[in-house]
C-alpha cells in the first residue's frame, strides 16, 4: 500500500489515476500534432490496437497471457461469452469498472458495452471545437487488438459518450470473422 497524506492508498487506484493523467497528456499532444478530431480518433484507435497486437514485441500476447493467468478464464465458447469476459473481467481488471453488455443484434454478432462512468474521462472536459473527438477511442483499439490476439476480427466504435453530453458511454462491438491461427511475420 502506498501512503498519501498519512493514510494507506490502494496502489491500483494510484496506477489508474497516473494512467488517466498520462493518457490525458497523450491525447493533448495528439490534438496538437494532428489538429483534426477524425485523425486524432484514428491515432488513438491505432495506439490501442498496437498495444495489444504489436507484432514485433508480442506485447498483446503477453497481456492476454497475463489476463488469462490472473483471471483463470479459458477459451470462450461463443461471442456472447467473449462479451461477458470483456466486460466482467477485462474492464474490471484493467480499468476497475464493469460495463453492462446489452443491445445484442438479432444475429448475435454485435453488442454494446454501456458504461455509466469512464475512468479515462475523469477530470476531462472536451473543448467546444473538438466535438468530434472520441477522447477514449484507445478503448476501441484495445478491444480490437485483444480480440485479434485470440483470432477474432471485430469492428469497435463509440456510439455515445458522456463527454459529449450523453447520459452514458456506449461502445459497439461487431464480430466480423474468425481469423486463421498464424504466427506473426518473422516468428515462424
Secondary structure, DSSP 8 states (H G I E B T S, - for coil): -EEETTEEE-HHHHHHHHHHHHHHHHHHHHHHHH-SHHHHHHHHHHHHHHHHH-TTT-HHHHHHHHHHHHH-----SSHHHHHHHIIIIIIHHHHS---EEE---TTSSEEEEEES--GGGTT----GGGTT--TTTHHHHHHHHHHHHTTEEEEEEEEE-GGGT-SSEEEEEEEEEE------TT--
